[in-house]
Amino acid sequence: MYNKEADCGRLLPSQSLLVLNSLPVCSPLPGVSSATPTEEMNGAGNLMDFLDEPFPDVGTYEDFHTIDWLREKSRDTDRHRKITSKSKESFWELIKSLLDAWSGWVVMLLIGLLSGTLAGVIDLAVDWMTDLKEGVCLSAFWYSHEQCCWTSNETTFDDRDKCPQWQKWAELMTGHAEGAGAYVLNYFLYVLWALLFSFLAVSLVRVFAPYACGSGIPEIKTILSGFIIRGYLGKWTLLIKTVTLVLAVSSGLSLGKEGPLVHVACCCGNLFCSLFSKYSKNEGKRREVLSAAAAAGVSVAFGAPIGGVLFSLEEVSYYFPLKTLWRSFFAALVAAFTLRSINPFGNSRLVLFYVEYHTPWYMAELVPFILLGVFGGLWGTLFIRANIAWCRRRKTTQLGKYPVLEVIAVTGITAVLAFPNPYTRRSTSELISELFNDCGALESSQLCDYINNPNMSRPVDDIPDRPAGPGVYNALWQLALALVFKIVITIFTFGMKIPSGLFIPSMAVGAIAGRIVGIAVEQMAYHHHDWIIFKNWCRPGADCVTPGLYAMVGAAACLGGVTRMTVSLVVIMFELTGGLEYIVPLMAAAVTSKWVADAFGKEGIYESHIQLNGYPYLDVRDEFTHRTLATDVMRPRRNDPPLAVLTQDTTTVEDVEALIKDTDYNGFPVVVSRESERLIGFVQRRDLTLAIKTARQKQDGVVSSSVVYFTEDAPQLPASNPQPLKLRRILNLSPFTVTDHTPMETVVDIFRKLGLRQCLVTRSGRLLGIITKKDVLRHMAQMMNQDPESIMFN
């Protein structure tokens, strides 16, 4: 016998998978015991008595609505049961069942291959177009600066960035590589190319795919929690996001491609879901695929497959069963392998930031590492508050009406201010790579302009600490200016109507701050090695401090402060850099930045943008501690019109159509009668509309005066009466119910853990009201002294 009480606690869409079967709120409804298992599954089988097969679109959802996780799980369970029973009938059915079982792995393979390929193409295109702003390769115009000089036979090691085949625009046009005129011409063309790239990006987004703008992670989180946004993961969005991401990053704006790559990978996942009915017809199963696709996106964005799986689990996923964990791992593996095969960076590695440090870290260095964590937390708080204030201003003022003008203005300001400083002129990824690097004997960077001891005779990878030369002090001033510039300009860049990621700009801010701190500590250790804090571990002539390590720790701290990531952040950072020995400093900085940032507000940047856009997202990390009851939140409230309900055997087709026309509710409770108000079940608005439309087309005699029956057996009617319409099978006979005295703390937990769309409130089987997900979110906002009307969608 099918157990209704057990089913109430079966689907738990959250990482914690808290068992709620013991909660005394999931009782079977009166009059349900006689129903068959198929009927109680709410439409898992044939949904209309007068049809042999379910009619199209039943069980689907309107745009900007929330899915019912329990219903989706129930339908998938019934589908799987049918396939299993049929597989015993014939060999062909057994083959079909095996194909169904393997379809998930096939989808993961396809996602990994496509997302890895797209990431490789994006990396190569960004390299070429970024260098195109400064010059062109004469031997092959499609080569970037680095590739051009690799292929040259006239390149020397000392001048490896200079080769005859690569010419800057001024040299190509005027024949002069140096001088004020050449500098001004290069400056002008740099700004012009940046403006062209950003204009193309914002124009393509505005005309062809408005959903291709932004990072995409706030919307991905909302979609994975069960929200429907039609077109957000569509084919046009995938195409335009891929193209405009290259243009936006190449324009030199303070943004990254890592966040948008998660959106691109999820678009790939959605595309391949449409090939298999198992995923295309079940929104719950589709979200399992999208969780794995998000992991593949981070895998190719950072070259961090394990970090990608943990990112999906910790940061974006709402429902993450063990099966999804395995498939995420496989998708991330295939994506990383595909990217490695393309080898976009030409270094036989997945990432640009790979480093090899030759010095261990010491306990005393934990103090500056923790200080960098504090800086990361403060920067995260400042950025979130300033960016949300600017985005809110954009939404509520005339500024939002001119997205193209805003992008052009910000690009112009960025390009004009970035060109004079070599650390802001280059791409942000190259900047981070240089800041992470250790200064070896062969480094020609300004940051490595130390005063060498002419008598030094040591291996090249064990160079002692040395006094800083004029190049280092010059670089420090330029880095300080770059730090201020990046902090300010990123606030205004993130959220514009172009693809814009936040990972790389945040890491750049932290890496600059970390490198400055690292050089300061290194020089203190050199000049004051007799101080007590240095005496025990830093002898004169020893290689004590690695400034690149401080840059890496600072990057992790700032990224953690903005996103509030912890475990996945540390794993991504050591996969990104290969710095496995430095997990403890990374952990210390990540935890400190989260503590400091949480002291000023619990929401990270993605949760803040979800709130700003009014999406119905119930965060599993939010705590509800107020002493309110279900009766305080349910509708109808006092002075509200009575609840719109249907009766089981007295409502006509005309009454139902009028109710659908006059209201915009997602569904209606079904009661025995308006007098008793004893609850029978719940019917979805969309299913009701489709059922009546299909009945009018396919069943003779159904007219406006036909009575709609939700009972097991329709009574015998005189021949003169119009044909009745029996809709028992679209009725959910086991809707989730709570009593009016259930604490809202429990109700919130149920909505969060079970992924409910709505919950009915009863007393002794008598219907009192309804609580929707929007009601819960608005009540939570009200309790936190926020505007409840900011929750715009259900």
C-alpha positions in Angstrom: 0.0 0.0 0.0 1.3 3.4 -1.0 2.2 5.4 2.2 1.2 9.1 1.9 2.9 10.1 5.1 6.3 8.6 4.0 6.0 10.4 0.6 5.6 13.8 2.3 9.1 13.7 3.5 10.7 12.0 0.5 12.1 14.8 -1.6 14.6 17.0 0.2 16.1 19.6 -2.3 19.0 20.9 -0.2 22.5 19.9 0.6 21.8 18.9 4.1 19.0 16.4 3.2 17.5 16.8 6.6 14.9 14.1 7.3 11.6 15.8 8.1 9.4 12.6 8.4 9.2 13.2 12.1 7.5 16.6 11.8 3.9 16.4 12.9 2.6 18.4 10.0 2.3 16.0 7.1 -0.9 14.2 7.7 -3.0 12.5 5.1 -6.2 14.3 4.1 -9.6 13.0 5.0 -11.2 10.8 2.4 -7.9 10.0 0.6 -7.5 6.4 1.7 -9.6 4.9 -1.1 -7.6 6.5 -3.8 -5.3 4.4 -5.9 -1.5 4.9 -6.0 -1.6 6.2 -9.6 -4.1 8.9 -8.7 -2.2 10.0 -5.6 0.9 10.5 -7.8 -0.8 13.6 -9.1 -0.7 13.1 -12.8 2.2 10.7 -13.0 0.1 8.5 -15.3 -2.8 9.4 -17.7 -4.1 12.7 -16.6 -7.7 12.6 -18.1 -10.3 9.9 -17.9 -11.5 10.5 -21.5 -8.0 10.3 -23.0 -5.7 7.2 -23.5 -2.6 9.4 -23.4 -1.7 12.5 -21.4 -2.3 15.6 -23.4 0.6 18.0 -24.3 2.1 20.5 -21.8 0.4 19.0 -18.8 2.5 19.3 -15.7 4.5 22.2 -17.2 4.9 25.6 -15.7 4.4 29.2 -16.7 7.3 31.6 -17.1 8.5 33.2 -13.9 6.9 30.6 -11.7 8.3 28.1 -9.3 8.3 24.3 -9.9 6.8 21.8 -7.5 9.7 19.6 -6.5 7.5 17.0 -4.8 5.4 16.7 -7.9 8.4 16.4 -10.2 10.0 13.7 -8.0 6.7 11.8 -8.0 6.3 11.9 -11.8 9.9 10.7 -12.2 9.4 7.9 -9.8 6.3 6.7 -11.6 8.1 7.0 -15.0 11.0 4.9 -13.7 8.6 2.3 -12.3 6.9 1.9 -15.7 10.3 1.5 -17.5 11.4 -1.1 -15.0 8.2 -3.1 -15.3 8.2 -2.9 -19.2 11.9 -4.0 -19.3 10.8 -7.5 -18.2 8.4 -7.9 -21.2 10.8 -8.0 -24.1 14.5 -7.6 -25.1 13.8 -4.3 -26.9 12.2 -2.8 -23.8 15.3 -4.0 -21.8 17.5 -2.1 -24.3 15.4 1.0 -23.9 15.6 0.8 -20.1 19.4 0.6 -20.4 19.5 3.5 -22.7 17.4 5.5 -20.3 19.8 4.6 -17.4 22.8 5.7 -19.4 21.3 8.9 -20.9 22.5 10.9 -17.9 26.1 9.9 -18.5 25.7 10.7 -22.2 24.4 14.2 -21.4 27.4 14.8 -19.0 29.8 13.7 -21.8 28.2 16.1 -24.3 28.2 19.0 -21.8 31.9 18.4 -21.0 32.9 18.3 -24.6 31.0 21.4 -25.7 31.7 23.6 -22.7 35.5 22.6 -22.9 35.6 23.5 -26.6 33.8 26.8 -26.1 36.1 27.7 -23.2 39.2 27.0 -25.3 37.8 29.0 -28.3 36.9 31.9 -25.9 40.4 31.9 -24.3 42.2 32.0 -27.7 39.9 34.7 -29.1 40.3 36.9 -26.0 44.1 36.6 -26.2 44.1 37.7 -29.9 41.6 40.5 -29.5 43.2 41.9 -26.4 46.5 42.2 -28.2 44.8 43.6 -31.3 44.2 46.8 -29.3 48.0 47.4 -29.3 49.2 46.0 -32.5 49.1 43.2 -35.1 51.2 40.3 -36.2 52.5 40.8 -39.8 53.3 37.2 -40.5 49.8 36.0 -39.5 47.3 38.5 -38.3 45.3 35.9 -36.3 48.3 35.4 -33.9 48.4 37.1 -30.6 51.5 39.0 -29.5 53.0 35.9 -27.7 52.2 33.5 -30.5 53.7 35.9 -33.0 57.0 36.1 -31.2 57.1 32.3 -30.5 57.1 31.6 -34.2 59.9 34.2 -34.9 63.5 33.1 -35.4 64.8 36.6 -34.4 63.4 36.7 -30.9 66.0 36.8 -28.1 65.4 35.6 -24.5 66.0 39.1 -23.0 63.7 40.8 -25.5 61.2 37.9 -25.8 58.2 40.4 -26.0 59.8 42.1 -29.0 60.1 40.7 -32.5 60.1 42.2 -36.0 56.8 40.3 -36.9 54.8 42.1 -34.2 54.3 45.8 -34.8 52.3 48.3 -32.8 49.8 50.4 -34.7 51.9 53.6 -34.7 54.9 51.8 -36.0 52.8 50.1 -38.7 51.1 53.4 -39.8 53.9 56.0 -39.4 57.1 53.9 -39.3 58.0 55.3 -35.9 57.9 53.0 -32.8 59.0 55.6 -30.2 58.3 59.3 -29.5 55.3 61.4 -28.4 53.5 61.1 -31.7 53.7 57.3 -31.6 52.5 57.2 -28.0 49.5 59.4 -28.7 48.5 57.4 -31.8 48.8 54.1 -29.9 46.8 55.6 -27.0 44.0 56.8 -29.4 43.7 53.5 -31.2 43.7 51.5 -27.9 40.7 53.6 -26.7 39.0 53.3 -30.1 39.3 49.5 -30.2 38.0 49.2 -26.6 35.0 51.4 -27.5 34.3 49.3 -30.7 34.5 46.0 -28.8 32.2 47.1 -26.0 29.7 48.8 -28.4 29.4 45.5 -30.4 29.0 43.5 -27.2 26.2 45.7 -25.7 24.5 46.0 -29.1 24.4 42.2 -29.7 23.1 41.6 -26.2 20.4 44.3 -26.5 19.1 43.2 -29.9 19.4 39.4 -29.9 19.7 38.1 -26.3 18.9 40.4 -23.4 19.5 37.5 -21.0 23.1 37.2 -22.1 24.2 40.2 -19.9 25.7 40.1 -16.5 27.4 37.2 -14.7 24.5 34.8 -14.8 25.3 33.1 -11.5 22.5 34.8 -9.5 19.9 33.7 -12.1 21.5 30.2 -12.3 21.2 29.9 -8.5 17.5 30.9 -8.7 16.8 28.5 -11.6 18.4 25.7 -9.7 16.2 26.4 -6.7 13.2 25.7 -8.9 12.4 29.0 -10.6 11.4 29.1 -14.3 13.0 31.7 -16.6 12.2 30.8 -20.2 14.9 31.7 -22.6 17.6 32.3 -20.0 19.4 29.0 -21.0 18.3 29.1 -24.7 20.3 28.6 -27.9 20.4 32.3 -28.7 21.6 33.2 -25.2 24.3 30.6 -25.6 25.5 31.9 -29.0 25.3 35.6 -28.1 26.9 35.1 -24.6 29.8 33.3 -26.1 30.5 36.0 -28.8 29.9 39.0 -26.5 31.9 37.5 -23.7 35.0 37.6 -26.0 34.2 41.2 -27.0 33.6 42.4 -23.4 36.7 40.9 -21.9 38.8 42.1 -24.9 37.6 45.7 -24.4 39.7 45.9 -21.3 36.8 46.5 -18.9 37.3 45.4 -15.3 35.4 42.1 -15.7 36.2 38.4 -16.1 34.9 35.5 -18.1 34.7 32.9 -15.3 31.2 33.7 -14.0 29.7 33.9 -17.5 31.4 30.6 -18.4 29.1 28.9 -15.8 26.1 30.4 -17.6 27.5 29.2 -20.9 28.0 25.6 -19.5 24.4 25.6 -18.1 23.1 26.7 -21.6 25.0 23.7 -23.0 23.3 21.5 -20.3 19.9 22.9 -21.1 20.5 22.3 -24.9 21.4 18.6 -24.4 18.5 18.1 -22.0 16.1 18.8 -24.9 17.4 15.6 -26.6 16.2 13.3 -23.9 12.5 13.3 -22.7 13.7 12.1 -19.3 15.1 15.6 -18.7 13.1 17.8 -21.1 9.8 16.8 -19.5 10.8 16.9 -15.9 12.0 20.2 -14.4 13.4 18.5 -11.3 15.6 16.1 -13.4 16.7 19.0 -15.6 18.1 20.9 -12.6 20.2 17.9 -11.7 21.9 18.2 -15.1 22.3 22.0 -14.7 24.0 21.5 -11.4 26.5 19.3 -13.1 26.9 21.8 -16.0 27.7 24.5 -13.4 30.6 22.3 -12.1 31.8 21.9 -15.7 31.7 25.7 -16.2 34.0 26.3 -13.2 36.2 23.4 -14.3 37.0 25.1 -17.6 36.9 28.7 -16.2 39.7 28.0 -13.7 41.1 24.6 -14.8 39.8 23.3 -11.5 37.6 20.2 -12.0 37.4 19.3 -8.3 36.9 22.9 -7.3 34.1 23.1 -9.9 32.2 20.2 -8.3 32.6 21.8 -4.8 31.6 25.2 -6.2 28.4 23.7 -7.6 27.7 22.0 -4.3 28.6 24.9 -2.0 27.5 27.9 -4.0 24.9 27.4 -6.7 23.0 24.1 -6.2 19.8 23.8 -4.3 19.2 20.0 -4.6 22.4 18.0 -4.9 21.9 14.2 -4.5 24.8 11.8 -4.5 24.1 10.7 -8.1 24.5 14.4 -9.2 27.8 14.5 -7.4 29.2 11.6 -9.5 27.9 13.1 -12.7 29.2 16.5 -11.9 32.6 15.0 -11.3 32.5 13.2 -14.7 31.3 16.4 -16.6 34.0 18.5 -14.9 36.6 15.8 -15.9 35.5 15.7 -19.5 35.4 19.5 -19.7 38.9 19.9 -18.2 40.3 17.1 -20.5 38.8 18.9 -23.6 40.3 22.2 -22.6 43.7 20.6 -21.9 43.5 19.1 -25.4 43.0 22.5 -27.0 45.8 23.9 -24.8 44.8 27.6 -25.2 47.6 29.0 -23.1 50.4 27.1 -24.8 51.9 26.0 -21.5 50.5 22.4 -21.5 48.4 23.4 -18.4 44.8 24.2 -17.9 45.4 27.7 -16.4 47.5 30.8 -17.0 48.4 31.2 -13.3 50.4 28.1 -12.7 53.3 28.9 -10.3 56.1 27.0 -8.6 57.4 28.5 -5.3 60.6 27.2 -3.9 60.3 28.5 -0.3 58.0 27.1 2.4 55.9 29.5 4.5 56.6 30.1 8.2 54.2 30.4 11.1 55.0 34.1 11.7 53.6 34.8 8.2 50.1 33.8 9.3 49.8 37.4 10.7 50.1 39.2 7.3 48.0 36.4 5.8 45.2 37.0 8.3 45.5 40.8 7.7 45.0 40.1 4.0 41.9 38.1 5.0 40.6 41.2 6.9 41.3 43.3 3.9 39.4 40.9 1.7 36.4 40.9 4.0 36.3 44.7 4.1 36.7 45.0 0.3 33.9 42.4 -0.2 31.6 44.4 2.1 32.5 47.7 0.4 32.0 46.3 -3.1 28.7 44.6 -2.4 27.1 47.7 -0.7 28.4 50.1 -3.4 27.6 47.9 -6.3 24.1 47.1 -5.1 23.5 50.9 -4.4 24.6 51.7 -8.0 22.5 48.9 -9.5 19.5 50.0 -7.6 20.0 53.5 -8.9 20.3 52.1 -12.4 17.0 50.3 -12.0 15.1 53.3 -10.5 16.4 56.2 -12.5 16.7 57.3 -16.1 20.2 55.7 -16.2 18.7 52.3 -16.8 17.1 53.5 -20.0 20.4 54.1 -21.7 22.4 50.8 -21.3 24.5 51.3 -24.5 25.5 54.8 -23.4 26.5 53.6 -20.0 28.7 50.8 -21.4 30.3 53.2 -23.8 31.0 55.8 -21.0 32.4 53.3 -18.6 34.6 51.7 -21.4 35.9 55.1 -22.4 36.8 56.1 -18.8 38.4 52.7 -18.2 40.5 52.8 -21.4 41.6 56.4 -20.9 42.7 55.8 -17.3 44.1 52.3 -17.9 46.5 52.9 -20.9 49.2 55.1 -19.0 49.7 52.4 -16.3 51.3 49.2 -17.7 49.6 47.2 -14.9 46.1 48.3 -15.9 46.8 48.3 -19.7 47.4 44.6 -19.9 44.6 42.0 -19.5 43.6 41.3 -15.9 44.5 37.6 -16.2 48.1 38.6 -17.3 48.3 41.0 -14.4 47.4 38.3 -11.9 49.8 35.9 -13.5 52.7 38.4 -13.1 51.7 39.2 -9.5 51.6 35.5 -8.6 55.0 34.7 -10.2 58.1 34.3 -8.0 61.2 36.3 -9.0 63.7 33.9 -10.6 67.1 34.7 -12.1 65.5 35.0 -15.6 62.6 37.3 -14.8 62.6 40.6 -16.6 59.6 42.1 -14.9 59.9 45.5 -13.1 58.7 43.7 -9.9 61.9 41.7 -10.0 64.3 44.6 -10.3 66.3 43.8 -7.2 69.9 44.8 -6.4 71.9 41.6 -6.9 75.0 40.7 -5.0 77.8 40.3 -7.6 79.5 37.6 -5.5 76.3 35.5 -5.3 76.7 31.9 -6.5 73.5 30.0 -5.9 71.2 27.8 -7.9 68.7 29.9 -10.0 65.7 28.7 -8.0 67.1 29.6 -4.6 67.8 33.3 -4.8 68.2 35.0 -1.4 66.1 38.0 -0.3 67.7 41.2 -1.8 67.2 44.9 -1.4 64.6 46.4 -3.7 65.9 48.3 -6.7 64.3 51.4 -8.3 62.2 49.3 -10.6 60.4 47.7 -7.6 59.7 51.0 -6.0 58.4 52.4 -9.3 56.2 49.2 -9.7 54.8 49.7 -6.1 53.5 53.2 -7.0 52.0 51.9 -10.2 50.4 49.0 -8.3 49.0 51.3 -5.7 47.3 53.4 -8.4 46.1 50.3 -10.1 44.6 49.1 -6.8 42.5 52.2 -6.4 41.5 52.2 -10.0 40.4 48.5 -9.9 38.4 49.0 -6.7 36.5 52.0 -8.0 35.9 51.0 -11.6 34.8 47.4 -10.8 31.9 48.8 -8.7 30.5 50.5 -11.8 31.3 47.8 -14.3 29.6 44.7 -12.7 25.9 44.6 -13.6 26.1 46.5 -16.9 24.2 45.1 -19.9 27.2 43.0 -21.1 28.6 39.6 -20.0 30.6 40.4 -16.9 32.2 38.1 -14.4 33.5 39.1 -10.9 36.0 36.4 -10.1 39.0 37.9 -12.0 38.5 41.6 -11.0 38.2 40.5 -7.3 41.3 38.3 -7.5 43.2 41.2 -9.2 42.3 43.6 -6.3 43.5 41.0 -3.8 46.6 40.0 -5.8 47.7 43.7 -6.0 47.2 44.3 -2.3 48.9 41.0 -1.5 52.0 41.7 -3.7 52.4 45.1 -2.1 52.2 43.5 1.4 54.6 40.7 0.3 57.2 43.1 -0.9 56.9 45.1 2.3 57.4 42.0 4.5 60.3 40.8 2.3 62.1 44.2 2.7 61.5 44.3 6.4 62.9 40.8 6.7 66.0 41.8 4.7 66.7 45.1 6.5 65.6 44.0 10.0 66.5 40.3 10.1 67.6 40.7 13.7 64.0 41.6 14.9 62.5 38.9 17.1 59.8 38.0 14.6 62.4 37.3 11.9 65.3 36.0 13.9 64.1 32.4 14.3 63.3 31.7 10.6 65.0 34.3 8.4 68.8 34.3 8.4 70.8 36.8 6.4 71.3 35.6 2.8 68.3 33.2 3.0 65.3 33.1 0.7 62.6 33.8 3.4 59.6 35.6 1.9 57.8 34.9 -1.4 55.8 38.0 -2.4 53.9 36.0 -5.1 52.5 33.8 -2.3 51.0 36.9 -0.6 49.4 37.9 -3.9 47.8 34.4 -4.1 46.5 34.6 -0.6 45.2 38.2 -1.1 43.4 37.1 -4.3 41.7 34.2 -2.4 40.8 36.6 0.5 39.1 39.2 -1.8 37.3 36.6 -3.8 36.0 35.0 -0.6 34.9 38.4 0.8 32.8 39.1 -2.3 31.3 35.6 -2.8 31.5 34.2 0.7 33.0 30.9 -0.7 35.2 28.9 1.6 35.9 25.2 0.8 35.5 25.5 -2.9 37.5 28.7 -3.0 40.5 27.1 -1.4 40.4 24.1 -3.7 40.0 26.3 -6.8 43.0 28.4 -5.7 45.4 25.5 -5.2 44.2 23.8 -8.4 44.5 27.2 -10.2 48.1 27.8 -9.1 49.4 24.3 -8.3 50.3 25.6 -4.8 49.3 22.5 -2.8 51.7 23.3 0.0 50.0 26.6 0.7 46.5 25.3 1.7 46.8 26.5 5.3 47.5 30.2 4.4 44.7 30.1 1.8 42.3 28.6 4.4 43.3 31.2 7.0 42.7 34.0 4.6 39.4 32.6 3.3 37.9 32.0 6.7 39.0 35.4 8.0 37.6 37.2 5.0 34.3 35.4 5.4 34.1 36.2 9.2 34.9 39.8 8.6 32.4 40.2 5.7 29.7 38.3 7.6 30.0 40.7 10.5 28.6 43.4 8.1 26.0 41.3 6.3 25.4 37.6 5.6 24.7 38.0 1.9 27.3 37.6 -0.8 27.2 39.4 -4.1 25.1 36.8 -5.8 22.5 36.6 -3.0 22.4 40.5 -3.0 21.6 40.6 -6.7 18.9 37.9 -6.3 17.3 40.1 -3.6 17.7 43.2 -5.8 15.9 41.5 -8.7 13.1 40.1 -6.5 13.6 36.5 -7.4 11.9 33.9 -5.1 15.0 32.3 -3.6 14.9 30.6 -0.2 18.5 30.4 0.9 19.3 27.3 2.9 21.7 29.4 5.0 19.1 31.9 6.1 17.9 31.5 9.7 14.3 32.3 10.7 14.0 32.8 14.5 10.8 34.9 14.8 7.8 33.5 16.8 5.0 33.8 14.2 2.5 31.1 13.2 1.1 29.9 9.9 -2.1 31.7 10.6 -0.2 35.0 10.6 1.1 34.5 7.1 -1.7 32.5 5.3 -4.1 34.1 2.9 -6.9 35.2 2.9 -6.0 37.8 5.6 -8.6 39.7 7.6 -10.7 41.9 5.3 -9.5 39.9 2.2 -12.1 38.3 -0.1 -12.6 34.6 0.7 -10.3 31.9 -0.7 -11.0 30.9 -4.3 -11.9 27.2 -4.2 -13.6 24.6 -6.3 -16.1 22.0 -5.1 -15.9 18.3 -5.9 -19.2 17.9 -7.6 -21.1 21.2 -8.0 -18.9 23.4 -10.1 -19.7 23.9 -13.8 -17.2 24.4 -16.6 -18.4 28.0 -16.9 -17.7 28.5 -13.2 -14.2 27.1 -13.6 -13.5 29.3 -16.7 -14.8 32.4 -14.9 -12.5 31.7 -11.9 -9.5 31.2 -14.1 -10.3 34.5 -16.0 -10.9 36.6 -12.8 -7.9 35.4 -10.8 -4.2 34.9 -11.4 -3.6 32.1 -8.8 -1.4 29.2 -9.7 -3.9 26.6 -8.4 -7.1 26.1 -6.5 -8.0 23.9 -3.5 -10.8 21.5 -4.0 -13.3 21.0 -1.1 -16.3 18.8 -0.5 -18.7 21.8 -0.4 -18.5 25.5 0.4 -20.4 24.9 3.6 -18.1 22.2 5.1 -14.9 23.4 3.4 -13.4 19.9 4.1 -10.3 19.6 1.9 -10.1 17.0 -0.9 -7.1 18.1 -2.9 -5.4 20.7 -5.0 -5.5 21.3 -8.8 -3.0 23.4 -10.8 -4.3 26.3 -12.8 -2.4 25.3 -15.9 -3.5 21.6 -15.8 -7.1 22.8 -15.3 -7.0 25.1 -18.3 -5.4 22.5 -20.6 -7.9 19.8 -19.4 -11.0 21.9 -20.3 -9.5 23.1 -23.6 -8.7 19.5 -24.6 -12.1 18.2 -23.4 -13.9 20.8 -25.5 -11.9 19.6 -28.5 -12.0 15.9 -28.1 -15.1 15.0 -26.0 -18.5 15.4 -27.4 -21.2 17.1 -25.2 -18.9 19.2 -23.0 -20.5 22.6 -22.8 -20.4 25.6 -20.3 -23.1 24.1 -18.2 -21.4 20.7 -17.8 -20.6 19.8 -14.2 -17.0 19.2 -13.3 -16.5 16.1 -11.1 -13.4 15.6 -9.0 -14.9 12.5 -7.3 -14.1 8.9 -7.9 -17.4 8.1 -9.6 -19.7 10.5 -11.3 -23.4 10.0 -10.5 -25.8 8.7 -13.2 -27.4 11.8 -14.8 -30.6 12.1 -16.8 -30.1 12.0 -20.6 -31.2 15.6 -20.9 -28.3 16.9 -18.7 -25.1 18.0 -20.5 -22.2 15.6 -20.6 -20.2 15.8 -17.2 -16.5 16.4 -17.2 -14.5 14.1 -14.9 -11.1 15.6 -13.9 -10.2 13.3 -11.0 -6.8 12.5 -12.4 -5.4 16.0 -12.6 -6.2 16.4 -8.9 -3.4 16.2 -6.4 -5.0 14.1 -3.6 -2.1 14.6 -1.2 -1.2 18.3 -1.1 1.1 19.3 1.7 -0.8 20.7 4.7 0.0 22.3 8.0 -2.2 23.3 10.8 -2.9 27.0 11.6 -0.8 26.8 14.8 2.4 25.5 13.1 5.3 27.8 13.9 6.5 29.7 10.8 10.1 28.6 11.6 8.9 25.0 10.8 6.9 26.2 7.7 10.0 28.0 6.4 12.1 24.9 6.9 9.6 22.7 5.1 9.5 25.1 2.1 13.3 25.2 2.0 13.9 21.5 2.5 11.1 20.1 0.4 11.1 22.8 -2.3 7.3 23.4 -2.0 5.4 25.7 -4.2 2.5 26.2 -1.9 1.2 24.7 1.4 -2.5 24.5 2.5 -3.5 25.5 6.1 -6.2 23.4 7.8 -7.8 22.8 11.1 -9.3 19.3 11.7 -9.4 18.8 7.9 -11.2 22.1 7.3 -9.5 24.4 4.9 -8.5 27.8 6.3 -6.1 29.3 3.8 -3.0 28.9 1.7 0.7 29.9 2.0 2.8 30.3 -1.2 6.6 30.6 -1.5 6.1 34.3 -2.2 4.1 34.7 1.0 7.0 33.0 3.0 9.6 35.2 1.3 7.6 38.4 1.9 7.0 37.5 5.5 10.8 36.9 6.0 11.6 40.2 4.4 9.0 42.0 6.6 10.5 40.4 9.7 14.0 41.7 8.7 12.6 45.2 8.1 12.9 45.0 4.4 10.4 45.9 1.7 8.1 42.8 1.2 7.0 44.1 -2.2 10.6 43.6 -3.5 9.6 39.9 -3.9 8.0 40.2 -7.4 7.7 36.6 -8.6 6.0 33.5 -7.3 
